[in-house]
Amino acid sequence: MLFRVDLGSPVPLGDQIAATVRGAIADGTLRPGERLPAARALADSLGVNVHTVLRGYQRLREEDLIDLRRGRGAVVTGEQPTARARLLEGVQNLVEEARALGLSDEEVLSLVRTRLASRYSGAPYSA
């Protein structure tokens, strides 16, 4: 698996690392049970601080995409990681597009709530 970070990007490096792993899980390149590179080794290869890699890994852990244990390392979870990763990737894209359009967090949440409500009420969605 190839990791890349763009030092000039406004996206934090840890988030870039998490996005790389999320994308690999979503497209099936990484499968349940596979290990990610050790944080120190990945940090050295990317030329970043080990804590940056650990922040990215922690984000993936919070998303239930990886299991992170001291001495065992980071391992892709076995609970539908591919579908979950695709969903999280879509959410990330939504957030990035909303930011590019200048929408506030509350406006984005309102759009999502409206869509969820229309789904359950059977009403067609309109923005």
C-alpha positions as CSV (number, residue, x, y, z in Angstrom):
1,M,0.0,0.0,0.0
2,L,1.4,3.4,-1.0
3,F,1.0,6.3,1.4
4,R,1.4,9.9,0.2
5,V,1.0,13.1,2.0
6,D,0.8,16.6,0.5
7,L,2.6,19.0,2.8
8,G,1.1,22.0,1.0
9,S,-2.5,20.7,1.5
10,P,-4.8,22.5,4.0
11,V,-5.9,19.0,5.1
12,P,-4.0,17.9,8.2
13,L,-1.4,15.2,7.6
14,G,-3.1,12.8,10.0
15,D,-6.3,13.2,8.1
16,Q,-4.5,12.5,4.8
17,I,-3.1,9.3,6.3
18,A,-6.5,8.2,7.5
19,A,-8.0,9.0,4.1
20,T,-5.4,6.8,2.4
21,V,-6.2,3.9,4.6
22,R,-10.0,4.5,4.3
23,G,-9.8,4.6,0.5
24,A,-7.8,1.3,0.5
25,I,-10.4,-0.3,2.7
26,A,-13.2,1.0,0.6
27,D,-11.8,-0.3,-2.7
28,G,-10.8,-3.7,-1.2
29,T,-7.0,-3.2,-1.3
30,L,-6.9,-3.6,2.4
31,R,-9.0,-6.5,3.9
32,P,-10.1,-7.4,7.4
33,G,-7.2,-8.8,9.4
34,E,-4.5,-7.1,7.4
35,R,-1.9,-5.0,9.4
36,L,-1.1,-1.5,8.7
37,P,2.6,-0.3,8.7
38,A,4.0,0.4,12.2
39,A,3.5,4.0,13.1
40,R,7.2,4.7,13.5
41,A,8.1,3.1,10.2
42,L,5.4,4.9,8.3
43,A,6.4,8.2,9.9
44,D,10.0,7.7,8.9
45,S,9.0,6.8,5.3
46,L,6.8,9.9,5.0
47,G,9.1,12.3,6.8
48,V,6.5,13.2,9.4
49,N,6.3,12.9,13.2
50,V,5.1,9.5,14.6
51,H,2.3,11.4,16.5
52,T,1.0,12.5,13.1
53,V,0.6,8.9,12.0
54,L,-0.9,7.9,15.3
55,R,-3.5,10.7,15.0
56,G,-4.5,9.3,11.6
57,Y,-4.7,5.8,13.0
58,Q,-6.7,7.0,16.0
59,R,-9.2,8.6,13.6
60,L,-9.6,5.3,11.9
61,R,-10.0,3.5,15.2
62,E,-12.8,6.0,16.2
63,E,-14.5,5.1,12.9
64,D,-14.2,1.4,13.8
65,L,-12.2,0.7,10.7
66,I,-9.1,-0.5,12.5
67,D,-8.2,-2.1,15.8
68,L,-5.2,-0.4,17.5
69,R,-3.4,-2.3,20.2
70,R,-0.1,-1.7,21.8
71,G,2.4,-4.3,20.7
72,R,0.0,-5.7,18.1
73,G,-0.2,-2.6,15.9
74,A,-3.0,-1.5,13.7
75,V,-5.2,-4.1,12.1
76,V,-8.2,-3.7,9.8
77,T,-11.4,-4.7,11.6
78,G,-13.6,-7.6,10.5
79,E,-16.9,-5.8,10.8
80,Q,-18.0,-4.6,7.4
81,P,-15.0,-2.3,7.0
82,T,-15.4,-1.9,3.2
83,A,-19.0,-0.6,3.3
84,R,-18.3,1.6,6.3
85,A,-15.1,3.0,4.7
86,R,-17.1,3.9,1.5
87,L,-19.7,5.6,3.7
88,L,-17.1,7.6,5.6
89,E,-15.4,8.5,2.4
90,G,-18.7,9.9,1.1
91,V,-19.2,11.8,4.3
92,Q,-15.7,13.3,4.0
93,N,-16.5,14.3,0.4
94,L,-19.7,15.9,1.6
95,V,-17.9,17.9,4.2
96,E,-15.2,19.1,1.7
97,E,-17.8,20.1,-0.8
98,A,-19.8,21.9,1.8
99,R,-16.7,23.8,3.0
100,A,-15.8,24.7,-0.6
101,L,-19.4,26.1,-1.0
102,G,-19.0,28.1,2.2
103,L,-21.7,26.3,4.1
104,S,-21.6,26.3,7.9
105,D,-21.6,23.1,10.0
106,E,-25.2,23.8,11.0
107,E,-26.3,24.2,7.4
108,V,-24.8,20.9,6.5
109,L,-26.3,19.2,9.5
110,S,-29.7,20.7,8.6
111,L,-29.5,19.4,5.0
112,V,-28.6,15.9,6.3
113,R,-31.4,16.0,8.9
114,T,-33.9,17.1,6.2
115,R,-32.8,14.3,4.0
116,L,-33.1,11.7,6.8
117,A,-36.5,13.0,7.7
118,S,-37.8,12.9,4.1
119,R,-36.5,9.3,3.8
120,Y,-38.5,8.2,6.7
121,S,-41.6,10.2,5.9
122,G,-41.7,9.0,2.3
123,A,-41.6,12.6,1.1
124,P,-39.4,13.5,-1.8
125,Y,-36.2,15.5,-1.0
126,S,-35.9,19.1,-1.9
127,A,-33.1,21.4,-0.9
